[in-house]
Protein backbone atom coordinates (compact mmCIF):
# COMPACT_ATOMS: atom_id res chain seq x y z
CA UNK A 1 0.00 0.00 0.00
CA UNK A 2 2.90 2.32 0.76
CA UNK A 3 4.13 2.05 -2.81
CA UNK A 4 0.74 3.06 -4.15
CA UNK A 5 0.53 6.03 -1.80
CA UNK A 6 3.96 7.18 -2.92
CA UNK A 7 2.92 7.01 -6.57
CA UNK A 8 1.13 9.52 -8.71
CA UNK A 9 -2.39 8.29 -8.11
CA UNK A 10 -5.77 8.80 -9.69
CA UNK A 11 -9.09 8.74 -7.84
CA UNK A 12 -11.00 6.28 -10.02
CA UNK A 13 -11.22 2.90 -8.34
CA UNK A 14 -9.08 3.99 -5.39
CA UNK A 15 -9.97 2.51 -2.05
CA UNK A 16 -13.07 0.66 -3.17
CA UNK A 17 -11.57 -2.82 -2.83
CA UNK A 18 -13.71 -3.95 -5.75
CA UNK A 19 -10.99 -5.22 -8.06
CA UNK A 20 -11.28 -8.85 -7.01
CA UNK A 21 -13.51 -9.57 -9.99
CA UNK A 22 -11.40 -7.21 -12.16
CA UNK A 23 -14.47 -5.54 -13.73
CA UNK A 24 -12.53 -2.43 -14.78
CA UNK A 25 -9.01 -3.78 -14.87
CA UNK A 26 -5.98 -4.09 -12.64
CA UNK A 27 -3.73 -1.38 -11.22
CA UNK A 28 0.05 -1.36 -11.73
CA UNK A 29 2.79 1.21 -11.10
CA UNK A 30 4.69 2.38 -14.19
CA UNK A 31 7.43 4.94 -14.77
CA UNK A 32 6.57 6.87 -17.97
CA UNK A 33 10.27 7.76 -18.26
CA UNK A 34 13.29 6.44 -16.33
CA UNK A 35 13.16 7.51 -12.70
CA UNK A 36 16.49 9.39 -12.87
CA UNK A 37 14.95 11.99 -15.21
CA UNK A 38 13.75 15.02 -13.20
CA UNK A 39 9.99 15.09 -12.90
CA UNK A 40 9.60 11.33 -13.24
CA UNK A 41 10.93 10.18 -9.89
CA UNK A 42 7.63 8.57 -8.91
CA UNK A 43 5.70 5.97 -10.90
CA UNK A 44 2.20 6.57 -12.20
CA UNK A 45 -0.76 4.29 -11.47
CA UNK A 46 -2.06 2.72 -14.68
CA UNK A 47 -4.97 0.40 -15.33
CA UNK A 48 -4.58 -2.70 -17.47
CA UNK A 49 -7.94 -3.78 -18.85
CA UNK A 50 -9.43 -7.22 -18.50
CA UNK A 51 -10.16 -7.70 -22.20
CA UNK A 52 -7.78 -10.69 -22.25
CA UNK A 53 -9.33 -12.27 -19.19
CA UNK A 54 -8.23 -12.07 -15.56
CA UNK A 55 -4.68 -11.00 -14.74
CA UNK A 56 -3.23 -13.59 -12.40
CA UNK A 57 0.02 -14.26 -10.56
CA UNK A 58 3.13 -13.92 -12.69
CA UNK A 59 1.81 -11.46 -13.73
CA UNK A 60 0.07 -13.37 -16.50
CA UNK A 61 -3.09 -13.53 -18.56
CA UNK A 62 -4.24 -15.17 -21.78
CA UNK A 63 -1.97 -12.95 -23.95
CA UNK A 64 1.34 -12.82 -22.09
CA UNK A 65 3.21 -13.97 -19.00
CA UNK A 66 6.40 -13.09 -17.12
CA UNK A 67 9.09 -15.74 -16.79
CA UNK A 68 11.87 -14.69 -14.41
CA UNK A 69 14.74 -17.23 -14.45
CA UNK A 70 16.48 -18.21 -11.24
CA UNK A 71 19.82 -18.41 -13.04
CA UNK A 72 20.86 -15.96 -15.79
CA UNK A 73 19.75 -17.26 -19.17
CA UNK A 74 21.20 -16.68 -22.60
CA UNK A 75 19.06 -14.61 -24.99
CA UNK A 76 16.90 -16.64 -27.31
CA UNK A 77 18.45 -17.41 -30.69
CA UNK A 78 17.31 -19.79 -33.44
CA UNK A 79 16.28 -22.54 -33.19
CA UNK A 80 15.35 -21.98 -29.53
CA UNK A 81 11.97 -20.50 -28.64
CA UNK A 82 9.82 -20.26 -25.49
CA UNK A 83 8.77 -21.55 -23.12
CA UNK A 84 11.88 -21.23 -20.99
CA UNK A 85 12.76 -24.68 -19.62
CA UNK A 86 14.93 -23.65 -16.67
CA UNK A 87 14.01 -22.92 -13.07
CA UNK A 88 11.87 -19.83 -12.57
CA UNK A 89 11.33 -17.46 -9.69
CA UNK A 90 7.91 -17.84 -8.02
CA UNK A 91 5.23 -15.87 -9.85
CA UNK A 92 4.50 -12.42 -8.45
CA UNK A 93 1.19 -12.47 -6.59
CA UNK A 94 -1.40 -9.69 -6.72
CA UNK A 95 -2.56 -8.07 -3.50
CA UNK A 96 -5.68 -9.14 -1.64
CA UNK A 97 -7.65 -6.66 -3.76
CA UNK A 98 -6.44 -8.25 -7.02
CA UNK A 99 -4.15 -5.34 -7.94
CA UNK A 100 -0.35 -5.16 -8.33
CA UNK A 101 0.16 -1.52 -7.33
CA UNK A 102 1.31 -2.56 -3.85
CA UNK A 103 4.58 -3.63 -5.51
CA UNK A 104 6.85 -0.60 -5.80
CA UNK A 105 10.35 0.21 -7.08
CA UNK A 106 11.98 -1.10 -3.91
CA UNK A 107 10.71 -4.62 -4.46
CA UNK A 108 12.61 -7.29 -6.44
CA UNK A 109 9.25 -8.17 -8.01
CA UNK A 110 8.88 -4.69 -9.50
CA UNK A 111 10.83 -5.57 -12.66
CA UNK A 112 8.24 -8.24 -13.43
CA UNK A 113 5.15 -6.13 -12.75
CA UNK A 114 6.59 -3.06 -14.51
CA UNK A 115 7.53 -4.74 -17.79
CA UNK A 116 4.27 -6.70 -17.88
CA UNK A 117 2.23 -3.52 -17.43
CA UNK A 118 4.28 -1.64 -20.05
CA UNK A 119 3.95 -4.43 -22.61
CA UNK A 120 0.24 -4.93 -22.03
CA UNK A 121 -0.50 -1.22 -22.10
CA UNK A 122 1.06 -0.88 -25.55
CA UNK A 123 -0.92 -3.86 -26.83
CA UNK A 124 -4.11 -2.39 -25.37
CA UNK A 125 -3.43 0.97 -27.04
CA UNK A 126 -2.92 -0.56 -30.49
CA UNK A 127 -5.95 -2.81 -30.14
CA UNK A 128 -8.07 0.19 -29.21
CA UNK A 129 -6.98 1.96 -32.41
CA UNK A 130 -7.73 -1.02 -34.65
CA UNK A 131 -10.91 -1.84 -32.77
CA UNK A 132 -10.30 -5.55 -32.18
CA UNK A 133 -7.94 -8.06 -30.67
CA UNK A 134 -4.59 -8.45 -32.44
CA UNK A 135 -3.61 -12.13 -32.70
CA UNK A 136 0.10 -12.87 -32.28
CA UNK A 137 2.02 -13.74 -35.43
CA UNK A 138 3.50 -16.76 -33.66
CA UNK A 139 0.11 -18.37 -33.03
CA UNK A 140 -0.86 -21.22 -33.00
CA UNK A 141 2.68 -22.53 -32.32
CA UNK A 142 2.72 -20.45 -29.15
CA UNK A 143 -0.37 -18.99 -27.54
CA UNK A 144 1.21 -16.35 -25.33
CA UNK A 145 4.10 -13.91 -25.29
CA UNK A 146 6.87 -14.75 -22.81
CA UNK A 147 8.47 -11.74 -21.12
CA UNK A 148 11.88 -12.20 -19.51
CA UNK A 149 12.33 -9.12 -17.27
CA UNK A 150 16.09 -9.24 -16.82
CA UNK A 151 19.09 -10.86 -18.44
CA UNK A 152 22.10 -9.63 -16.42
CA UNK A 153 25.20 -8.31 -18.20
CA UNK A 154 23.38 -8.09 -21.55
CA UNK A 155 23.24 -4.61 -23.03
CA UNK A 156 20.24 -5.14 -25.27
CA UNK A 157 16.52 -5.76 -25.54
CA UNK A 158 14.97 -7.98 -28.18
CA UNK A 159 11.67 -9.42 -29.31
CA UNK A 160 10.99 -12.36 -31.57
CA UNK A 161 8.98 -15.53 -32.02
CA UNK A 162 7.00 -15.59 -28.80
CA UNK A 163 9.38 -13.64 -26.60
CA UNK A 164 10.36 -10.24 -25.26
CA UNK A 165 13.70 -10.17 -23.41
CA UNK A 166 15.19 -7.26 -21.55
CA UNK A 167 18.80 -6.64 -20.62
CA UNK A 168 20.33 -3.60 -18.95
CA UNK A 169 22.11 -0.48 -20.13
CA UNK A 170 24.80 -0.82 -17.42
CA UNK A 171 25.94 -4.42 -16.96
CA UNK A 172 25.45 -5.66 -13.43
CA UNK A 173 23.17 -2.78 -12.44
CA UNK A 174 19.58 -3.99 -12.09
CA UNK A 175 18.40 -0.39 -11.72
CA UNK A 176 19.42 0.17 -15.35
CA UNK A 177 17.26 -2.70 -16.57
CA UNK A 178 15.31 -2.03 -19.74
CA UNK A 179 12.35 -3.58 -17.90
CA UNK A 180 12.12 -0.23 -16.07
CA UNK A 181 12.24 1.76 -19.31
CA UNK A 182 8.80 2.20 -20.87
CA UNK A 183 10.25 3.42 -24.18
CA UNK A 184 12.43 0.32 -24.57
CA UNK A 185 9.58 -2.08 -23.83
CA UNK A 186 7.17 -0.14 -26.06
CA UNK A 187 9.65 -0.17 -28.93
CA UNK A 188 9.99 -3.95 -28.82
CA UNK A 189 6.23 -4.35 -28.50
CA UNK A 190 5.89 -2.16 -31.58
CA UNK A 191 7.90 -4.72 -33.55
CA UNK A 192 5.78 -7.62 -32.25
CA UNK A 193 2.48 -5.88 -32.95
CA UNK A 194 3.55 -4.81 -36.44
CA UNK A 195 4.67 -8.35 -37.28
CA UNK A 196 1.32 -9.61 -36.05
CA UNK A 197 -0.71 -7.17 -38.16
CA UNK A 198 1.49 -6.72 -41.22
CA UNK A 199 2.93 -10.20 -41.42
CA UNK A 200 6.44 -11.52 -42.02
CA UNK A 201 8.65 -11.49 -45.06
CA UNK A 202 8.68 -14.36 -47.53
CA UNK A 203 11.91 -13.12 -49.11
CA UNK A 204 14.97 -11.36 -47.68
CA UNK A 205 13.52 -7.83 -47.79
CA UNK A 206 16.37 -6.38 -49.84
CA UNK A 207 14.06 -4.69 -52.33
CA UNK A 208 11.75 -3.23 -49.71
CA UNK A 209 11.81 -0.78 -46.81
CA UNK A 210 10.45 -3.47 -44.48
CA UNK A 211 13.18 -3.28 -41.83
CA UNK A 212 13.57 0.49 -41.72
CA UNK A 213 9.77 0.88 -41.68
CA UNK A 214 9.70 -1.48 -38.71
CA UNK A 215 12.11 0.78 -36.82
CA UNK A 216 10.10 3.90 -37.66
CA UNK A 217 6.84 2.34 -36.50
CA UNK A 218 8.34 0.84 -33.35
CA UNK A 219 9.64 4.28 -32.41
CA UNK A 220 6.33 5.96 -33.17
CA UNK A 221 4.33 3.41 -31.18
CA UNK A 222 6.64 4.16 -28.27
CA UNK A 223 5.76 7.83 -28.69
CA UNK A 224 2.02 7.09 -28.83
CA UNK A 225 2.38 5.10 -25.63
CA UNK A 226 4.29 7.90 -23.93
CA UNK A 227 1.51 10.34 -24.78
CA UNK A 228 -1.01 8.21 -22.89
CA UNK A 229 0.49 9.20 -19.54
CA UNK A 230 -1.03 12.18 -17.75
CA UNK A 231 2.32 12.86 -16.10
CA UNK A 232 3.97 13.27 -19.50
CA UNK A 233 1.19 15.36 -21.05
CA UNK A 234 1.07 17.78 -18.12
CA UNK A 235 4.82 18.09 -17.78
CA UNK A 236 5.74 18.62 -21.41
CA UNK A 237 2.88 21.02 -22.15
CA UNK A 238 3.61 23.15 -19.12
CA UNK A 239 7.34 23.14 -19.85
CA UNK A 240 6.82 24.30 -23.43
CA UNK A 241 3.56 26.24 -23.00
CA UNK A 242 2.10 23.93 -25.62
CA UNK A 243 4.82 24.43 -28.25
CA UNK A 244 5.79 20.85 -29.05
CA UNK A 245 8.30 21.78 -31.73
CA UNK A 246 10.63 22.83 -28.94
CA UNK A 247 12.87 20.08 -27.56
CA UNK A 248 11.08 18.14 -24.84
CA UNK A 249 10.13 14.63 -23.75
CA UNK A 250 8.59 13.86 -27.15
CA UNK A 251 11.97 14.12 -28.82
CA UNK A 252 13.66 11.56 -26.61
CA UNK A 253 13.45 7.87 -27.34
CA UNK A 254 14.75 5.64 -24.58
CA UNK A 255 16.63 8.21 -22.48
CA UNK A 256 19.49 6.22 -21.01
CA UNK A 257 21.07 9.28 -19.41
CA UNK A 258 20.49 13.02 -19.40
CA UNK A 259 22.68 13.36 -22.49
CA UNK A 260 22.22 10.14 -24.43
CA UNK A 261 19.35 9.77 -26.91
CA UNK A 262 18.75 6.97 -29.37
CA UNK A 263 16.18 8.67 -31.58
CA UNK A 264 14.93 12.17 -32.35
CA UNK A 265 11.60 12.83 -33.96
CA UNK A 266 12.12 16.56 -34.07
CA UNK A 267 14.44 16.80 -37.06
CA UNK A 268 14.48 18.10 -40.62
CA UNK A 269 15.76 14.93 -42.30
CA UNK A 270 14.39 13.98 -45.70
CA UNK A 271 14.64 10.64 -47.44
CA UNK A 272 17.60 11.81 -49.51
CA UNK A 273 19.55 12.93 -46.44
CA UNK A 274 20.13 9.51 -44.86
CA UNK A 275 22.47 6.65 -45.66
CA UNK A 276 21.98 2.91 -45.79
CA UNK A 277 21.75 2.14 -42.08
CA UNK A 278 18.30 0.79 -41.17
CA UNK A 279 17.91 3.11 -38.17
CA UNK A 280 18.98 6.16 -40.16
CA UNK A 281 16.60 5.27 -42.97
CA UNK A 282 13.73 5.10 -40.49
CA UNK A 283 14.13 8.66 -39.23
CA UNK A 284 12.47 10.70 -42.02
CA UNK A 285 9.30 8.59 -41.97
CA UNK A 286 9.07 8.58 -38.17
CA UNK A 287 9.65 12.34 -38.16
CA UNK A 288 7.02 12.72 -40.88
CA UNK A 289 4.48 11.06 -38.60
CA UNK A 290 5.56 13.41 -35.82
CA UNK A 291 5.00 16.35 -38.21
CA UNK A 292 1.51 15.02 -38.89
CA UNK A 293 0.78 14.90 -35.17
CA UNK A 294 1.97 18.49 -34.78
CA UNK A 295 -0.13 19.65 -37.76
CA UNK A 296 -3.30 18.12 -36.32
CA UNK A 297 -2.51 19.39 -32.82
CA UNK A 298 -1.90 22.93 -34.03
CA UNK A 299 -5.02 22.85 -36.22
CA UNK A 300 -7.17 21.79 -33.28
CA UNK A 301 -5.71 24.57 -31.13
CA UNK A 302 -6.48 27.14 -33.80
CA UNK A 303 -10.01 25.81 -34.28
CA UNK A 304 -10.63 25.94 -30.52
CA UNK A 305 -9.12 29.37 -29.99
CA UNK A 306 -6.12 28.34 -27.88
CA UNK A 307 -3.64 29.48 -30.56
CA UNK A 308 -3.70 32.26 -33.13
CA UNK A 309 -1.54 30.32 -35.59
CA UNK A 310 -3.33 28.49 -38.39
CA UNK A 311 -0.96 25.79 -39.74
CA UNK A 312 -2.87 25.72 -43.04
CA UNK A 313 -1.30 29.06 -43.89
CA UNK A 314 2.21 27.63 -43.82
CA UNK A 315 3.57 25.50 -46.63
CA UNK A 316 6.72 24.61 -44.68
CA UNK A 317 6.10 23.55 -41.08
CA UNK A 318 9.78 23.44 -40.21
CA UNK A 319 10.97 26.76 -41.69
CA UNK A 320 7.84 28.89 -41.46
CA UNK A 321 5.63 27.69 -38.63
CA UNK A 322 8.40 27.11 -36.09
CA UNK A 323 9.50 30.78 -36.01
CA UNK A 324 5.85 31.83 -35.74
CA UNK A 325 5.27 29.48 -32.83
CA UNK A 326 8.39 30.74 -31.08
CA UNK A 327 7.31 34.35 -31.57
CA UNK A 328 3.86 33.57 -30.19
CA UNK A 329 5.43 31.84 -27.20
CA UNK A 330 7.72 34.81 -26.48
CA UNK A 331 4.78 37.23 -26.60
CA UNK A 332 2.60 35.24 -24.20
CA UNK A 333 3.48 35.32 -20.48
CA UNK A 334 3.90 31.91 -18.86
CA UNK A 335 0.93 32.43 -16.57
CA UNK A 336 -1.42 32.89 -19.52
CA UNK A 337 -0.77 29.34 -20.68
CA UNK A 338 -2.26 27.91 -17.46
CA UNK A 339 -5.63 29.40 -18.41
CA UNK A 340 -5.76 27.13 -21.47
CA UNK A 341 -3.75 24.12 -20.27
CA UNK A 342 -6.59 21.62 -20.18
CA UNK A 343 -7.97 22.71 -23.54
CA UNK A 344 -4.47 22.33 -25.00
CA UNK A 345 -4.08 18.94 -23.37
CA UNK A 346 -7.38 17.78 -24.88
CA UNK A 347 -6.20 18.90 -28.32
CA UNK A 348 -2.96 16.94 -27.98
CA UNK A 349 -4.84 13.82 -26.86
CA UNK A 350 -7.13 14.06 -29.88
CA UNK A 351 -4.23 14.67 -32.29
CA UNK A 352 -2.45 11.65 -30.81
CA UNK A 353 -5.46 9.46 -31.46
CA UNK A 354 -6.19 10.82 -34.95
CA UNK A 355 -2.67 10.01 -36.13
CA UNK A 356 -2.30 6.84 -34.04
CA UNK A 357 -5.51 5.38 -35.42
CA UNK A 358 -4.45 6.09 -39.02
CA UNK A 359 -1.03 4.51 -38.48
CA UNK A 360 -2.35 1.28 -36.97
CA UNK A 361 -5.20 0.96 -39.47
CA UNK A 362 -2.85 1.57 -42.41
CA UNK A 363 -1.20 -1.83 -42.05
CA UNK A 364 -4.13 -3.62 -43.69
CA UNK A 365 -3.19 -1.95 -46.99
CA UNK A 366 0.47 -3.09 -46.99
CA UNK A 367 2.33 -6.22 -48.06
CA UNK A 368 5.64 -7.02 -46.32
CA UNK A 369 7.73 -7.96 -49.39
CA UNK A 370 6.64 -4.96 -51.48
CA UNK A 371 6.63 -2.43 -48.65
CA UNK A 372 8.19 0.95 -49.42
CA UNK A 373 7.99 4.20 -47.52
CA UNK A 374 5.93 5.65 -50.35
CA UNK A 375 3.46 2.76 -50.11
CA UNK A 376 3.38 3.18 -46.33
CA UNK A 377 2.64 6.91 -46.64
CA UNK A 378 -0.16 6.26 -49.12
CA UNK A 379 -1.61 3.57 -46.84
CA UNK A 380 -1.45 6.02 -43.92
CA UNK A 381 -3.31 8.65 -45.94
CA UNK A 382 -5.90 6.09 -47.05
CA UNK A 383 -6.54 5.05 -43.45
CA UNK A 384 -6.70 8.70 -42.36
CA UNK A 385 -9.22 9.51 -45.09
CA UNK A 386 -11.48 6.72 -43.82
CA UNK A 387 -11.33 7.89 -40.21
CA UNK A 388 -10.96 10.99 -38.08
CA UNK A 389 -8.00 12.20 -40.11
CA UNK A 390 -10.13 13.07 -43.14
CA UNK A 391 -10.39 16.74 -42.08
CA UNK A 392 -6.58 17.05 -42.16
CA UNK A 393 -5.77 14.89 -45.17
CA UNK A 394 -4.16 17.65 -47.25
CA UNK A 395 -1.90 18.65 -44.36
CA UNK A 396 -0.90 15.06 -43.70
CA UNK A 397 0.00 14.62 -47.35
CA UNK A 398 2.04 17.82 -47.31
CA UNK A 399 4.04 16.52 -44.32
CA UNK A 400 4.94 13.35 -46.21
CA UNK A 401 5.80 15.26 -49.39
CA UNK A 402 8.08 17.62 -47.48
CA UNK A 403 10.03 14.61 -46.20
CA UNK A 404 10.50 13.39 -49.77
CA UNK A 405 8.44 10.27 -49.08
CA UNK A 406 5.82 11.10 -51.72
N, C-alpha and C positions, 0 to 999 in steps of 0.2 A: 504493500500500500504506500510505503514511503516513496518508492520510485515514482509511482503515479502522481503523488502530490508534488514531487519535485519537477514534474514535467510540465510542459505547456499544455494545459488541459482545456477541454471544451465541455459545456454543460450537458449536452445531449447524452442521455443514458447514464450519467454519473450518479453513483450512489443508489441506484434503484435495485441492484442485485438481481436483475431480471434476465441476465445473459445466459442462464443455464440452458435454456432452450435455443439460444443463439438466433432469436427472431430478427434482429437487426444487424447481426454481425458480432465480431470479436475485437476487443481493443488490444493494440500493441503499442509499444513506444518505438519511434523511429526518428533518427537524426536526418533532417532534410539535406544537410551538408555536414562534413566532418566536424566533430565537436571542437577542434582546435581553431576553427574559423570564428572570429568575433561575431557575436549575435546568434550563434547556433550552439551554445554550450549545453543547452538542455534539449532533450528529445521532445517530439510532439506526439500527442496521442492520435493514432489513426485507427479507423475501423476497417476491418477486412470483412467483406460481405459473405453471406452463407450460401451464395449461388452454387457453390461446388459441394454442398453438404456441410455437415458439422466439422469444425476445426478441432482436432483432438491432440493428444500428447504427441510430441515430436519436435515442433509442431508438424501436423500433417492433415491433409484432407484428400479428396478424391483426385486432385490435380497434381499435387506435389507433396514432398516430405523432406525433412531434414535428416541426414545421416552424418553423425559426427563420430569419426573413427577414434578408437582408443589410442592406437599407434599412428604416427604420421603415414599417410598413404602417398603413393605416386600419382600424379595426375593421369586421368584416363587417356589412353592412346590406343588406336586401332591395334588389334581387334577387340579390345576390352571395353565393355559397356556395363552400366549398372544392371542389377543392384550390387553394391559393395559387399564383398563376401567376408570381410574381416570383422573383428570385434567392434562394437559400437558403444558409445556412451549411452546411458539410459535416456529415453526420450524426455524432453522437457514437458513438465505437467502444467496445465492451466491452473489458475487459482480456483478457489471454491465457487466463485461466481462465473467460471467458464472463460475468463479473460486471461491474457498474458501480460497485461500492463503492470503487474506487480513485479515483473522481472526487469530490473534496471541495468544501467551501464556497469555497475559494480559486480554484477553476477556473471560467473563463467557461462551461464546459459544464455546470456544476452546476445552473443554472436548468432546463436541458432534462431532465436525469436526475431532478431532484427533482420537477418537476411531473408527469412521466410516472409515476413511482412512486406519487405521491399519488393521481392519477386512477385508476390501475389497481388500487390497493389498495382504494379505495372500491367500484369495480365488483366486485372479488373478494368483498368482504364481503357485498354485497347478493346476489350470485349464490349464495353459500353459504347465506344465509337462505332463499332461494326454492328452492334445490336444483336449479338448472339454469342454463344460459346465458341471458342477457337480451339478445335481439336489439335493435339500435338502432332507434329510431322512424324514422330517416331512411333505413333500408334499403328497397328495393335501390338507390335513387338514389345513395347513397354507402355504401360498405362499411365504412369506418373513420372513427373520430373524429380530426379534426385538432386538435392542441394547439399553440397559439402561445404560447411561454413568456414573451415580453415585448413589449409595445407601449409604447415610451417616452412619457413625458408624457401618459399616459392614466390617470386616476384611477378605474379601474373594472376589473371582471372580468365576462365574460359568456359564456353558452353558448347554442347554438342549433342550427340544422339542420346537423349534422355538424362543429361546431367548439366549442372551448373556448379563449377568449382571455384573457390575463392582463396587466393593466396594473401600476401601482405606486401606492402610497399617497402617496409623495412624488415629484412629477415630477422626472425627471432623476437619481434615486437608484436604481440597480439593486438595491441592498441592500434596498430597500423593496418589491421586486417581489412581487406576489401569488403568483408561482410558488414562492416560498419560504414561503408561508403555507398550511399543510395545511388549516386551517379554510376558507379562501377557495376552494381547489380542491375540497374535499369538498362545499361548499355548491353550487357549480355542477354538480358531478357528480350531486348529489342531484336537481337539476332534470332533467338528461338521463335519468337512470335512471327517474325517475317518469314522464316523458313516454313512455319506451319501454315501461313496464309498464301504465300507466293509459290512455295514448292522448292524443290532442289534441282540442281543442274543435272542434265543428262550428259552433257559434254564437259569440257574443261573450262569453259567460261572465257576463253581468250578473246573471242570476238564480241564480248558483251561488257557492260559496265556492272555486272552482277555483284562483284565483290566490293567495289567502291560505293555502289548504291547501298549495299548492306551497311557499310560503315556510316554513311550519311544518315540513314534511317535509324540505326541504333543510337546515334548521337541525338537525333531529334526526338526520339521517344523518351530518352533520358530527360531532355528539356521539358517535354510535355508533362512527365511525371513530377519534375521539380516544381512546375507551376501549379500543381494541385495542392501544395502546402500553404496554409494560411500564413505561417511564419515567413516563408519566402516572399509571398505576394506583398505582405505588409512591409517587410524590411526593404525590399528593392524599390518599391514605389515611393516610400518615404525618403529613401536615400537619394533618389534621382528626381523627386517631385514628378514622377510619371514619365520622365524622358528615358525610354528604354534603349535608345541608341547611344547612351553614355555607358561606359564600362561598368558592369555590375555583375550580380550573381548569374544572370542569364548567359554571360559570355564565358563562363568557366565550366569546363567539363572535367569532372573528377579532380578536384583541387587536392593535390597531394601535399602541398605546402602553400604558404602565403604567396610564393613566387612562381611555383611550377603549375603550368596548365597544359593539358593534353589537346584541347580543342579550343577554337574560338569561332563562335558564330558571327560575331560582329566584325566582319572583314569586307574588303572590296575585291576579293578574288573572283576572276571569271574563269571559265573553262580553259581558255588559252593560256592562263597564267601559271598552271600547275604542271608538275612533271608526271612521271609514271608511277610513283608510289601510290598504293591503294588509298592510304589515309589522306594524302594530299589531294588526290582526285576527288575525294568525297566532299571536300570543303566548299566548293562553289555551290553545289546542290543543297547541302545542309544550310548554308548561309542564305540561299535563295528562299528556302522555306521560312527562315527567320525573318527575312525581308517581308514575306507575305504576312506573317503574324503581325509585324509592326504596321504594315499598311492597313490591315483590318482594325487593329487596335486604335490607330490614329483616326481612322474614318469614324469609328464608333464614338470616339471622344468629341470629334467635330459635330457629329449629328446630335449628340446629347448636350452640347454646350459647355463641355469641360475643357475644350481647347479651341483656339481661334484659327488653327492651322488646318486647312483642308488638303489632305495628301493628293487629291485628284488634280490639284493645280500644279503639281511638280512632276516633271517627266523623269527626273533623276533623284531617287530617294537619298542616295548617298551624298551627292554633291550639292543638292539644292535644299532638300528638306532638313538635313541635319543642321546647317547653319541657322535656319529659321527656328527650329526647335530650341537650339541653344540660346538664341536671342530672346525667345519667349520666356525661357527659364530664367534668364538674367533679369528680365523686366519684373517678373512676379516674385514678391517676397515669399520666403519659405512658409510663413504662417498661412498664406492664402491657399497653399496646396491642401492643407488639412481640411478645409471647407469642402473639398471635392474628392477626398481620398476614396471614400467608399463607392462613389460613382465611377471613379477611374479604375478601381479594383474590379468592379463588375464588368467594365468594358474589356479589361485584360482577360478575365475569365471567359468571356464570350469569344474573344478573338482566338484564344487558345483552343477552344472547342470547335470553332469554325474550321480552323486550319487542321487541327488534329483529326477531326472526322474525315476531312477530304483526303488526308494522307493515308489513313488506315483503309478507307474504302476504295482507294485507287488501286490497291493490289490485285483486285479481281480482274483488272484490265491488262495485266502484265504477264508475260511468259519469261521464265528464268533465262533460257538460253538465248533469247533475242532481246534481252533487256538492255536499253540504252538510257542515258539521262534524258534525252529528248523524249523517248517513249514514256519515261516515268513522269516527266513534266506534263505531257499531254494527258496521261491517265489521271494525274492530280487535278488538272483543270476540268476534266470530264466529271470526276467525282464531285468537285466543288460545284459545278453547274447543276448537278442533280440534288444538291443539298443546300445548306445554309450559306454556302460560299457564293451562290449565284449573283448576289448583289454586288460582289467585289471581283467578278471574274476578269474584267479588263485590267484591274490593278494587279491581280495575281499573275496574269499573263505577262504584264510589263516587267514584273520582278524577275521572272524566268528569262525573259529576253535580255534584260540588262546583264544577267550573269552569263550570257552566251549559250544558254542551254537550248533555247529555241531559235 
